[in-house]
Structure formats: structure tokens, C-alpha cells
Amino acid sequence: MSAAMLTALAHTAHGAALQLGAVLPAGLPLSPTPSPSPSTLEIPPEDQTSPGLLGFLVTFAVAAAVIGLGYSLVRHLRVVDRNARRRDEADAAREAAATDDPPAGP
């Protein structure tokens, strides 16, 4: 018997039937070995984390852009409304002038 088959039989004999398929023919496991626990990397609790200065600056810039775009939109809407009123008044004046023309005579 080969070493790989002996390793597979040893796993099965010890009650690890699921590990049988996770062994390569050379006896190497398919899954990586887990890192030791506890890790040296410390992760702060969720209530102590914040986006920081960069997150504040990005949020502030987006808010300033939205306010600026809002003012620009209102200004352009006022211009469009003013131009529409002027056009309506000019059309009404033209119609009034067309109906008030004296008839052409001798």
C-alpha cells in the first residue's frame, strides 16, 4: 500500500470520514492549516471605531456639493419661469395687437 492510502485509512479509522476526500494522493491536505489562536492582531470593539478625518471630509464635501447644486437649480428654475412669463406676455401682446388693427380701407 502507498503512503497516501495508509494516511487515508488512518483518517477513516479514527472517525474522520469527511477528511478522506480532503487528502491528496501525496498525503497533503487540501485545506489550509488554521492560524494559531489567539492572534497578535487586536481589533477594537465596534463602538470605538469611526471613519476618521477622511470620512468627515468626504461627507462634508458631498453635503457642500448638494447645497451648491440646490442653489444652482433654484436659480435656473427662476430664470426659466421668468422667460416663460415674458414669452406669454409677448404672445398676449401680439394677439391683442393683431385684433386691434384698424381695417384697411380707401
Phi and psi restraints in degrees (range 20) as a CNS / XPLOR table:
assign (resid 1 and name C) (resid 2 and name N)
       (resid 2 and name CA) (resid 2 and name C) 1.0 -83.4 20.0 2
assign (resid 2 and name N) (resid 2 and name CA)
       (resid 2 and name C) (resid 3 and name N) 1.0 168.0 20.0 2
assign (resid 2 and name C) (resid 3 and name N)
       (resid 3 and name CA) (resid 3 and name C) 1.0 -66.8 20.0 2
assign (resid 3 and name N) (resid 3 and name CA)
       (resid 3 and name C) (resid 4 and name N) 1.0 -34.7 20.0 2
assign (resid 3 and name C) (resid 4 and name N)
       (resid 4 and name CA) (resid 4 and name C) 1.0 -66.4 20.0 2
assign (resid 4 and name N) (resid 4 and name CA)
       (resid 4 and name C) (resid 5 and name N) 1.0 -40.3 20.0 2
assign (resid 4 and name C) (resid 5 and name N)
       (resid 5 and name CA) (resid 5 and name C) 1.0 -69.6 20.0 2
assign (resid 5 and name N) (resid 5 and name CA)
       (resid 5 and name C) (resid 6 and name N) 1.0 -37.1 20.0 2
assign (resid 5 and name C) (resid 6 and name N)
       (resid 6 and name CA) (resid 6 and name C) 1.0 -65.1 20.0 2
assign (resid 6 and name N) (resid 6 and name CA)
       (resid 6 and name C) (resid 7 and name N) 1.0 -39.4 20.0 2
assign (resid 6 and name C) (resid 7 and name N)
       (resid 7 and name CA) (resid 7 and name C) 1.0 -64.2 20.0 2
assign (resid 7 and name N) (resid 7 and name CA)
       (resid 7 and name C) (resid 8 and name N) 1.0 -43.1 20.0 2
assign (resid 7 and name C) (resid 8 and name N)
       (resid 8 and name CA) (resid 8 and name C) 1.0 -64.2 20.0 2
assign (resid 8 and name N) (resid 8 and name CA)
       (resid 8 and name C) (resid 9 and name N) 1.0 -40.2 20.0 2
assign (resid 8 and name C) (resid 9 and name N)
       (resid 9 and name CA) (resid 9 and name C) 1.0 -67.2 20.0 2
assign (resid 9 and name N) (resid 9 and name CA)
       (resid 9 and name C) (resid 10 and name N) 1.0 -36.7 20.0 2
assign (resid 9 and name C) (resid 10 and name N)
       (resid 10 and name CA) (resid 10 and name C) 1.0 -64.8 20.0 2
assign (resid 10 and name N) (resid 10 and name CA)
       (resid 10 and name C) (resid 11 and name N) 1.0 -40.1 20.0 2
assign (resid 10 and name C) (resid 11 and name N)
       (resid 11 and name CA) (resid 11 and name C) 1.0 -65.2 20.0 2
assign (resid 11 and name N) (resid 11 and name CA)
       (resid 11 and name C) (resid 12 and name N) 1.0 -42.6 20.0 2
assign (resid 11 and name C) (resid 12 and name N)
       (resid 12 and name CA) (resid 12 and name C) 1.0 -66.3 20.0 2
assign (resid 12 and name N) (resid 12 and name CA)
       (resid 12 and name C) (resid 13 and name N) 1.0 -40.0 20.0 2
assign (resid 12 and name C) (resid 13 and name N)
       (resid 13 and name CA) (resid 13 and name C) 1.0 -65.7 20.0 2
assign (resid 13 and name N) (resid 13 and name CA)
       (resid 13 and name C) (resid 14 and name N) 1.0 -29.0 20.0 2
assign (resid 13 and name C) (resid 14 and name N)
       (resid 14 and name CA) (resid 14 and name C) 1.0 -90.0 20.0 2
assign (resid 14 and name N) (resid 14 and name CA)
       (resid 14 and name C) (resid 15 and name N) 1.0 8.5 20.0 2
assign (resid 14 and name C) (resid 15 and name N)
       (resid 15 and name CA) (resid 15 and name C) 1.0 90.0 20.0 2
assign (resid 15 and name N) (resid 15 and name CA)
       (resid 15 and name C) (resid 16 and name N) 1.0 13.8 20.0 2
assign (resid 15 and name C) (resid 16 and name N)
       (resid 16 and name CA) (resid 16 and name C) 1.0 -104.6 20.0 2
assign (resid 16 and name N) (resid 16 and name CA)
       (resid 16 and name C) (resid 17 and name N) 1.0 65.1 20.0 2
assign (resid 16 and name C) (resid 17 and name N)
       (resid 17 and name CA) (resid 17 and name C) 1.0 -65.5 20.0 2
assign (resid 17 and name N) (resid 17 and name CA)
       (resid 17 and name C) (resid 18 and name N) 1.0 -31.1 20.0 2
assign (resid 17 and name C) (resid 18 and name N)
       (resid 18 and name CA) (resid 18 and name C) 1.0 -72.1 20.0 2
assign (resid 18 and name N) (resid 18 and name CA)
       (resid 18 and name C) (resid 19 and name N) 1.0 -24.7 20.0 2
assign (resid 18 and name C) (resid 19 and name N)
       (resid 19 and name CA) (resid 19 and name C) 1.0 -78.4 20.0 2
assign (resid 19 and name N) (resid 19 and name CA)
       (resid 19 and name C) (resid 20 and name N) 1.0 -10.7 20.0 2
assign (resid 19 and name C) (resid 20 and name N)
       (resid 20 and name CA) (resid 20 and name C) 1.0 -61.2 20.0 2
assign (resid 20 and name N) (resid 20 and name CA)
       (resid 20 and name C) (resid 21 and name N) 1.0 -42.6 20.0 2
assign (resid 20 and name C) (resid 21 and name N)
       (resid 21 and name CA) (resid 21 and name C) 1.0 -77.8 20.0 2
assign (resid 21 and name N) (resid 21 and name CA)
       (resid 21 and name C) (resid 22 and name N) 1.0 -11.7 20.0 2
assign (resid 21 and name C) (resid 22 and name N)
       (resid 22 and name CA) (resid 22 and name C) 1.0 -96.5 20.0 2
assign (resid 22 and name N) (resid 22 and name CA)
       (resid 22 and name C) (resid 23 and name N) 1.0 18.7 20.0 2
assign (resid 22 and name C) (resid 23 and name N)
       (resid 23 and name CA) (resid 23 and name C) 1.0 -116.8 20.0 2
assign (resid 23 and name N) (resid 23 and name CA)
       (resid 23 and name C) (resid 24 and name N) 1.0 129.8 20.0 2
assign (resid 23 and name C) (resid 24 and name N)
       (resid 24 and name CA) (resid 24 and name C) 1.0 -74.6 20.0 2
assign (resid 24 and name N) (resid 24 and name CA)
       (resid 24 and name C) (resid 25 and name N) 1.0 162.5 20.0 2
assign (resid 24 and name C) (resid 25 and name N)
       (resid 25 and name CA) (resid 25 and name C) 1.0 -58.1 20.0 2
assign (resid 25 and name N) (resid 25 and name CA)
       (resid 25 and name C) (resid 26 and name N) 1.0 -27.5 20.0 2
assign (resid 25 and name C) (resid 26 and name N)
       (resid 26 and name CA) (resid 26 and name C) 1.0 -84.1 20.0 2
assign (resid 26 and name N) (resid 26 and name CA)
       (resid 26 and name C) (resid 27 and name N) 1.0 -1.5 20.0 2
assign (resid 26 and name C) (resid 27 and name N)
       (resid 27 and name CA) (resid 27 and name C) 1.0 91.4 20.0 2
assign (resid 27 and name N) (resid 27 and name CA)
       (resid 27 and name C) (resid 28 and name N) 1.0 10.4 20.0 2
assign (resid 27 and name C) (resid 28 and name N)
       (resid 28 and name CA) (resid 28 and name C) 1.0 -92.1 20.0 2
assign (resid 28 and name N) (resid 28 and name CA)
       (resid 28 and name C) (resid 29 and name N) 1.0 137.3 20.0 2
assign (resid 28 and name C) (resid 29 and name N)
       (resid 29 and name CA) (resid 29 and name C) 1.0 -73.0 20.0 2
assign (resid 29 and name N) (resid 29 and name CA)
       (resid 29 and name C) (resid 30 and name N) 1.0 146.9 20.0 2
assign (resid 29 and name C) (resid 30 and name N)
       (resid 30 and name CA) (resid 30 and name C) 1.0 -76.9 20.0 2
assign (resid 30 and name N) (resid 30 and name CA)
       (resid 30 and name C) (resid 31 and name N) 1.0 -32.5 20.0 2
assign (resid 30 and name C) (resid 31 and name N)
       (resid 31 and name CA) (resid 31 and name C) 1.0 -89.9 20.0 2
assign (resid 31 and name N) (resid 31 and name CA)
       (resid 31 and name C) (resid 32 and name N) 1.0 145.9 20.0 2
assign (resid 31 and name C) (resid 32 and name N)
       (resid 32 and name CA) (resid 32 and name C) 1.0 -71.2 20.0 2
assign (resid 32 and name N) (resid 32 and name CA)
       (resid 32 and name C) (resid 33 and name N) 1.0 153.7 20.0 2
assign (resid 32 and name C) (resid 33 and name N)
       (resid 33 and name CA) (resid 33 and name C) 1.0 -76.6 20.0 2
assign (resid 33 and name N) (resid 33 and name CA)
       (resid 33 and name C) (resid 34 and name N) 1.0 138.9 20.0 2
assign (resid 33 and name C) (resid 34 and name N)
       (resid 34 and name CA) (resid 34 and name C) 1.0 -68.5 20.0 2
assign (resid 34 and name N) (resid 34 and name CA)
       (resid 34 and name C) (resid 35 and name N) 1.0 151.9 20.0 2
assign (resid 34 and name C) (resid 35 and name N)
       (resid 35 and name CA) (resid 35 and name C) 1.0 -74.9 20.0 2
assign (resid 35 and name N) (resid 35 and name CA)
       (resid 35 and name C) (resid 36 and name N) 1.0 155.3 20.0 2
assign (resid 35 and name C) (resid 36 and name N)
       (resid 36 and name CA) (resid 36 and name C) 1.0 -66.3 20.0 2
assign (resid 36 and name N) (resid 36 and name CA)
       (resid 36 and name C) (resid 37 and name N) 1.0 148.4 20.0 2
assign (resid 36 and name C) (resid 37 and name N)
       (resid 37 and name CA) (resid 37 and name C) 1.0 -117.6 20.0 2
assign (resid 37 and name N) (resid 37 and name CA)
       (resid 37 and name C) (resid 38 and name N) 1.0 138.3 20.0 2
assign (resid 37 and name C) (resid 38 and name N)
       (resid 38 and name CA) (resid 38 and name C) 1.0 -79.8 20.0 2
assign (resid 38 and name N) (resid 38 and name CA)
       (resid 38 and name C) (resid 39 and name N) 1.0 152.3 20.0 2
assign (resid 38 and name C) (resid 39 and name N)
       (resid 39 and name CA) (resid 39 and name C) 1.0 -81.8 20.0 2
assign (resid 39 and name N) (resid 39 and name CA)
       (resid 39 and name C) (resid 40 and name N) 1.0 157.0 20.0 2
assign (resid 39 and name C) (resid 40 and name N)
       (resid 40 and name CA) (resid 40 and name C) 1.0 -81.9 20.0 2
assign (resid 40 and name N) (resid 40 and name CA)
       (resid 40 and name C) (resid 41 and name N) 1.0 -13.6 20.0 2
assign (resid 40 and name C) (resid 41 and name N)
       (resid 41 and name CA) (resid 41 and name C) 1.0 -80.1 20.0 2
assign (resid 41 and name N) (resid 41 and name CA)
       (resid 41 and name C) (resid 42 and name N) 1.0 121.5 20.0 2
assign (resid 41 and name C) (resid 42 and name N)
       (resid 42 and name CA) (resid 42 and name C) 1.0 -99.5 20.0 2
assign (resid 42 and name N) (resid 42 and name CA)
       (resid 42 and name C) (resid 43 and name N) 1.0 126.7 20.0 2
assign (resid 42 and name C) (resid 43 and name N)
       (resid 43 and name CA) (resid 43 and name C) 1.0 -106.0 20.0 2
assign (resid 43 and name N) (resid 43 and name CA)
       (resid 43 and name C) (resid 44 and name N) 1.0 124.0 20.0 2
assign (resid 43 and name C) (resid 44 and name N)
       (resid 44 and name CA) (resid 44 and name C) 1.0 -68.9 20.0 2
assign (resid 44 and name N) (resid 44 and name CA)
       (resid 44 and name C) (resid 45 and name N) 1.0 155.2 20.0 2
assign (resid 44 and name C) (resid 45 and name N)
       (resid 45 and name CA) (resid 45 and name C) 1.0 -62.0 20.0 2
assign (resid 45 and name N) (resid 45 and name CA)
       (resid 45 and name C) (resid 46 and name N) 1.0 157.7 20.0 2
assign (resid 45 and name C) (resid 46 and name N)
       (resid 46 and name CA) (resid 46 and name C) 1.0 -62.6 20.0 2
assign (resid 46 and name N) (resid 46 and name CA)
       (resid 46 and name C) (resid 47 and name N) 1.0 -30.8 20.0 2
assign (resid 46 and name C) (resid 47 and name N)
       (resid 47 and name CA) (resid 47 and name C) 1.0 -78.4 20.0 2
assign (resid 47 and name N) (resid 47 and name CA)
       (resid 47 and name C) (resid 48 and name N) 1.0 -6.1 20.0 2
assign (resid 47 and name C) (resid 48 and name N)
       (resid 48 and name CA) (resid 48 and name C) 1.0 -107.3 20.0 2
assign (resid 48 and name N) (resid 48 and name CA)
       (resid 48 and name C) (resid 49 and name N) 1.0 5.5 20.0 2
assign (resid 48 and name C) (resid 49 and name N)
       (resid 49 and name CA) (resid 49 and name C) 1.0 -101.0 20.0 2
assign (resid 49 and name N) (resid 49 and name CA)
       (resid 49 and name C) (resid 50 and name N) 1.0 150.8 20.0 2
assign (resid 49 and name C) (resid 50 and name N)
       (resid 50 and name CA) (resid 50 and name C) 1.0 -148.4 20.0 2
assign (resid 50 and name N) (resid 50 and name CA)
       (resid 50 and name C) (resid 51 and name N) 1.0 161.2 20.0 2
assign (resid 50 and name C) (resid 51 and name N)
       (resid 51 and name CA) (resid 51 and name C) 1.0 -70.1 20.0 2
assign (resid 51 and name N) (resid 51 and name CA)
       (resid 51 and name C) (resid 52 and name N) 1.0 -17.0 20.0 2
assign (resid 51 and name C) (resid 52 and name N)
       (resid 52 and name CA) (resid 52 and name C) 1.0 82.7 20.0 2
assign (resid 52 and name N) (resid 52 and name CA)
       (resid 52 and name C) (resid 53 and name N) 1.0 -168.8 20.0 2
assign (resid 52 and name C) (resid 53 and name N)
       (resid 53 and name CA) (resid 53 and name C) 1.0 -66.1 20.0 2
assign (resid 53 and name N) (resid 53 and name CA)
       (resid 53 and name C) (resid 54 and name N) 1.0 -41.3 20.0 2
assign (resid 53 and name C) (resid 54 and name N)
       (resid 54 and name CA) (resid 54 and name C) 1.0 -62.0 20.0 2
assign (resid 54 and name N) (resid 54 and name CA)
       (resid 54 and name C) (resid 55 and name N) 1.0 -42.5 20.0 2
assign (resid 54 and name C) (resid 55 and name N)
       (resid 55 and name CA) (resid 55 and name C) 1.0 -63.1 20.0 2
assign (resid 55 and name N) (resid 55 and name CA)
       (resid 55 and name C) (resid 56 and name N) 1.0 -39.5 20.0 2
assign (resid 55 and name C) (resid 56 and name N)
       (resid 56 and name CA) (resid 56 and name C) 1.0 -64.5 20.0 2
assign (resid 56 and name N) (resid 56 and name CA)
       (resid 56 and name C) (resid 57 and name N) 1.0 -45.6 20.0 2
assign (resid 56 and name C) (resid 57 and name N)
       (resid 57 and name CA) (resid 57 and name C) 1.0 -64.0 20.0 2
assign (resid 57 and name N) (resid 57 and name CA)
       (resid 57 and name C) (resid 58 and name N) 1.0 -40.4 20.0 2
assign (resid 57 and name C) (resid 58 and name N)
       (resid 58 and name CA) (resid 58 and name C) 1.0 -65.2 20.0 2
assign (resid 58 and name N) (resid 58 and name CA)
       (resid 58 and name C) (resid 59 and name N) 1.0 -44.2 20.0 2
assign (resid 58 and name C) (resid 59 and name N)
       (resid 59 and name CA) (resid 59 and name C) 1.0 -63.1 20.0 2
assign (resid 59 and name N) (resid 59 and name CA)
       (resid 59 and name C) (resid 60 and name N) 1.0 -41.7 20.0 2
assign (resid 59 and name C) (resid 60 and name N)
       (resid 60 and name CA) (resid 60 and name C) 1.0 -63.2 20.0 2
assign (resid 60 and name N) (resid 60 and name CA)
       (resid 60 and name C) (resid 61 and name N) 1.0 -42.7 20.0 2
assign (resid 60 and name C) (resid 61 and name N)
       (resid 61 and name CA) (resid 61 and name C) 1.0 -64.0 20.0 2
assign (resid 61 and name N) (resid 61 and name CA)
       (resid 61 and name C) (resid 62 and name N) 1.0 -40.6 20.0 2
assign (resid 61 and name C) (resid 62 and name N)
       (resid 62 and name CA) (resid 62 and name C) 1.0 -65.5 20.0 2
assign (resid 62 and name N) (resid 62 and name CA)
       (resid 62 and name C) (resid 63 and name N) 1.0 -42.5 20.0 2
assign (resid 62 and name C) (resid 63 and name N)
       (resid 63 and name CA) (resid 63 and name C) 1.0 -63.9 20.0 2
assign (resid 63 and name N) (resid 63 and name CA)
       (resid 63 and name C) (resid 64 and name N) 1.0 -41.9 20.0 2
assign (resid 63 and name C) (resid 64 and name N)
       (resid 64 and name CA) (resid 64 and name C) 1.0 -64.2 20.0 2
assign (resid 64 and name N) (resid 64 and name CA)
       (resid 64 and name C) (resid 65 and name N) 1.0 -39.2 20.0 2
assign (resid 64 and name C) (resid 65 and name N)
       (resid 65 and name CA) (resid 65 and name C) 1.0 -64.6 20.0 2
assign (resid 65 and name N) (resid 65 and name CA)
       (resid 65 and name C) (resid 66 and name N) 1.0 -40.7 20.0 2
assign (resid 65 and name C) (resid 66 and name N)
       (resid 66 and name CA) (resid 66 and name C) 1.0 -65.4 20.0 2
assign (resid 66 and name N) (resid 66 and name CA)
       (resid 66 and name C) (resid 67 and name N) 1.0 -41.7 20.0 2
assign (resid 66 and name C) (resid 67 and name N)
       (resid 67 and name CA) (resid 67 and name C) 1.0 -64.3 20.0 2
assign (resid 67 and name N) (resid 67 and name CA)
       (resid 67 and name C) (resid 68 and name N) 1.0 -44.8 20.0 2
assign (resid 67 and name C) (resid 68 and name N)
       (resid 68 and name CA) (resid 68 and name C) 1.0 -61.5 20.0 2
assign (resid 68 and name N) (resid 68 and name CA)
       (resid 68 and name C) (resid 69 and name N) 1.0 -42.1 20.0 2
assign (resid 68 and name C) (resid 69 and name N)
       (resid 69 and name CA) (resid 69 and name C) 1.0 -65.9 20.0 2
assign (resid 69 and name N) (resid 69 and name CA)
       (resid 69 and name C) (resid 70 and name N) 1.0 -34.4 20.0 2
assign (resid 69 and name C) (resid 70 and name N)
       (resid 70 and name CA) (resid 70 and name C) 1.0 -64.2 20.0 2
assign (resid 70 and name N) (resid 70 and name CA)
       (resid 70 and name C) (resid 71 and name N) 1.0 -45.4 20.0 2
assign (resid 70 and name C) (resid 71 and name N)
       (resid 71 and name CA) (resid 71 and name C) 1.0 -62.3 20.0 2
assign (resid 71 and name N) (resid 71 and name CA)
       (resid 71 and name C) (resid 72 and name N) 1.0 -41.2 20.0 2
assign (resid 71 and name C) (resid 72 and name N)
       (resid 72 and name CA) (resid 72 and name C) 1.0 -63.4 20.0 2
assign (resid 72 and name N) (resid 72 and name CA)
       (resid 72 and name C) (resid 73 and name N) 1.0 -40.6 20.0 2
assign (resid 72 and name C) (resid 73 and name N)
       (resid 73 and name CA) (resid 73 and name C) 1.0 -62.9 20.0 2
assign (resid 73 and name N) (resid 73 and name CA)
       (resid 73 and name C) (resid 74 and name N) 1.0 -45.2 20.0 2
assign (resid 73 and name C) (resid 74 and name N)
       (resid 74 and name CA) (resid 74 and name C) 1.0 -62.3 20.0 2
assign (resid 74 and name N) (resid 74 and name CA)
       (resid 74 and name C) (resid 75 and name N) 1.0 -42.5 20.0 2
assign (resid 74 and name C) (resid 75 and name N)
       (resid 75 and name CA) (resid 75 and name C) 1.0 -62.0 20.0 2
assign (resid 75 and name N) (resid 75 and name CA)
       (resid 75 and name C) (resid 76 and name N) 1.0 -44.0 20.0 2
assign (resid 75 and name C) (resid 76 and name N)
       (resid 76 and name CA) (resid 76 and name C) 1.0 -67.9 20.0 2
assign (resid 76 and name N) (resid 76 and name CA)
       (resid 76 and name C) (resid 77 and name N) 1.0 -36.7 20.0 2
assign (resid 76 and name C) (resid 77 and name N)
       (resid 77 and name CA) (resid 77 and name C) 1.0 -66.3 20.0 2
assign (resid 77 and name N) (resid 77 and name CA)
       (resid 77 and name C) (resid 78 and name N) 1.0 -35.9 20.0 2
assign (resid 77 and name C) (resid 78 and name N)
       (resid 78 and name CA) (resid 78 and name C) 1.0 -65.7 20.0 2
assign (resid 78 and name N) (resid 78 and name CA)
       (resid 78 and name C) (resid 79 and name N) 1.0 -39.2 20.0 2
assign (resid 78 and name C) (resid 79 and name N)
       (resid 79 and name CA) (resid 79 and name C) 1.0 -64.6 20.0 2
assign (resid 79 and name N) (resid 79 and name CA)
       (resid 79 and name C) (resid 80 and name N) 1.0 -44.1 20.0 2
assign (resid 79 and name C) (resid 80 and name N)
       (resid 80 and name CA) (resid 80 and name C) 1.0 -62.8 20.0 2
assign (resid 80 and name N) (resid 80 and name CA)
       (resid 80 and name C) (resid 81 and name N) 1.0 -41.7 20.0 2
assign (resid 80 and name C) (resid 81 and name N)
       (resid 81 and name CA) (resid 81 and name C) 1.0 -65.1 20.0 2
assign (resid 81 and name N) (resid 81 and name CA)
       (resid 81 and name C) (resid 82 and name N) 1.0 -42.3 20.0 2
assign (resid 81 and name C) (resid 82 and name N)
       (resid 82 and name CA) (resid 82 and name C) 1.0 -62.9 20.0 2
assign (resid 82 and name N) (resid 82 and name CA)
       (resid 82 and name C) (resid 83 and name N) 1.0 -43.6 20.0 2
assign (resid 82 and name C) (resid 83 and name N)
       (resid 83 and name CA) (resid 83 and name C) 1.0 -65.1 20.0 2
assign (resid 83 and name N) (resid 83 and name CA)
       (resid 83 and name C) (resid 84 and name N) 1.0 -36.9 20.0 2
assign (resid 83 and name C) (resid 84 and name N)
       (resid 84 and name CA) (resid 84 and name C) 1.0 -66.8 20.0 2
assign (resid 84 and name N) (resid 84 and name CA)
       (resid 84 and name C) (resid 85 and name N) 1.0 -41.0 20.0 2
assign (resid 84 and name C) (resid 85 and name N)
       (resid 85 and name CA) (resid 85 and name C) 1.0 -63.7 20.0 2
assign (resid 85 and name N) (resid 85 and name CA)
       (resid 85 and name C) (resid 86 and name N) 1.0 -42.5 20.0 2
assign (resid 85 and name C) (resid 86 and name N)
       (resid 86 and name CA) (resid 86 and name C) 1.0 -62.4 20.0 2
assign (resid 86 and name N) (resid 86 and name CA)
       (resid 86 and name C) (resid 87 and name N) 1.0 -41.9 20.0 2
assign (resid 86 and name C) (resid 87 and name N)
       (resid 87 and name CA) (resid 87 and name C) 1.0 -65.0 20.0 2
assign (resid 87 and name N) (resid 87 and name CA)
       (resid 87 and name C) (resid 88 and name N) 1.0 -41.9 20.0 2
assign (resid 87 and name C) (resid 88 and name N)
       (resid 88 and name CA) (resid 88 and name C) 1.0 -63.3 20.0 2
assign (resid 88 and name N) (resid 88 and name CA)
       (resid 88 and name C) (resid 89 and name N) 1.0 -41.6 20.0 2
assign (resid 88 and name C) (resid 89 and name N)
       (resid 89 and name CA) (resid 89 and name C) 1.0 -65.4 20.0 2
assign (resid 89 and name N) (resid 89 and name CA)
       (resid 89 and name C) (resid 90 and name N) 1.0 -39.6 20.0 2
assign (resid 89 and name C) (resid 90 and name N)
       (resid 90 and name CA) (resid 90 and name C) 1.0 -66.5 20.0 2
assign (resid 90 and name N) (resid 90 and name CA)
       (resid 90 and name C) (resid 91 and name N) 1.0 -40.8 20.0 2
assign (resid 90 and name C) (resid 91 and name N)
       (resid 91 and name CA) (resid 91 and name C) 1.0 -63.3 20.0 2
assign (resid 91 and name N) (resid 91 and name CA)
       (resid 91 and name C) (resid 92 and name N) 1.0 -42.5 20.0 2
assign (resid 91 and name C) (resid 92 and name N)
       (resid 92 and name CA) (resid 92 and name C) 1.0 -65.5 20.0 2
assign (resid 92 and name N) (resid 92 and name CA)
       (resid 92 and name C) (resid 93 and name N) 1.0 -38.4 20.0 2
assign (resid 92 and name C) (resid 93 and name N)
       (resid 93 and name CA) (resid 93 and name C) 1.0 -67.5 20.0 2
assign (resid 93 and name N) (resid 93 and name CA)
       (resid 93 and name C) (resid 94 and name N) 1.0 -38.8 20.0 2
assign (resid 93 and name C) (resid 94 and name N)
       (resid 94 and name CA) (resid 94 and name C) 1.0 -64.7 20.0 2
assign (resid 94 and name N) (resid 94 and name CA)
       (resid 94 and name C) (resid 95 and name N) 1.0 -41.7 20.0 2
assign (resid 94 and name C) (resid 95 and name N)
       (resid 95 and name CA) (resid 95 and name C) 1.0 -65.6 20.0 2
assign (resid 95 and name N) (resid 95 and name CA)
       (resid 95 and name C) (resid 96 and name N) 1.0 -39.8 20.0 2
assign (resid 95 and name C) (resid 96 and name N)
       (resid 96 and name CA) (resid 96 and name C) 1.0 -66.6 20.0 2
assign (resid 96 and name N) (resid 96 and name CA)
       (resid 96 and name C) (resid 97 and name N) 1.0 -38.7 20.0 2
assign (resid 96 and name C) (resid 97 and name N)
       (resid 97 and name CA) (resid 97 and name C) 1.0 -68.6 20.0 2
assign (resid 97 and name N) (resid 97 and name CA)
       (resid 97 and name C) (resid 98 and name N) 1.0 -33.9 20.0 2
assign (resid 97 and name C) (resid 98 and name N)
       (resid 98 and name CA) (resid 98 and name C) 1.0 -70.0 20.0 2
assign (resid 98 and name N) (resid 98 and name CA)
       (resid 98 and name C) (resid 99 and name N) 1.0 -33.3 20.0 2
assign (resid 98 and name C) (resid 99 and name N)
       (resid 99 and name CA) (resid 99 and name C) 1.0 -85.0 20.0 2
assign (resid 99 and name N) (resid 99 and name CA)
       (resid 99 and name C) (resid 100 and name N) 1.0 -19.4 20.0 2
assign (resid 99 and name C) (resid 100 and name N)
       (resid 100 and name CA) (resid 100 and name C) 1.0 -91.9 20.0 2
assign (resid 100 and name N) (resid 100 and name CA)
       (resid 100 and name C) (resid 101 and name N) 1.0 2.9 20.0 2
assign (resid 100 and name C) (resid 101 and name N)
       (resid 101 and name CA) (resid 101 and name C) 1.0 -63.9 20.0 2
assign (resid 101 and name N) (resid 101 and name CA)
       (resid 101 and name C) (resid 102 and name N) 1.0 133.8 20.0 2
assign (resid 101 and name C) (resid 102 and name N)
       (resid 102 and name CA) (resid 102 and name C) 1.0 -71.3 20.0 2
assign (resid 102 and name N) (resid 102 and name CA)
       (resid 102 and name C) (resid 103 and name N) 1.0 149.2 20.0 2
assign (resid 102 and name C) (resid 103 and name N)
       (resid 103 and name CA) (resid 103 and name C) 1.0 -67.3 20.0 2
assign (resid 103 and name N) (resid 103 and name CA)
       (resid 103 and name C) (resid 104 and name N) 1.0 144.7 20.0 2
assign (resid 103 and name C) (resid 104 and name N)
       (resid 104 and name CA) (resid 104 and name C) 1.0 -76.0 20.0 2
assign (resid 104 and name N) (resid 104 and name CA)
       (resid 104 and name C) (resid 105 and name N) 1.0 128.1 20.0 2
assign (resid 104 and name C) (resid 105 and name N)
       (resid 105 and name CA) (resid 105 and name C) 1.0 -140.1 20.0 2
assign (resid 105 and name N) (resid 105 and name CA)
       (resid 105 and name C) (resid 106 and name N) 1.0 -176.5 20.0 2
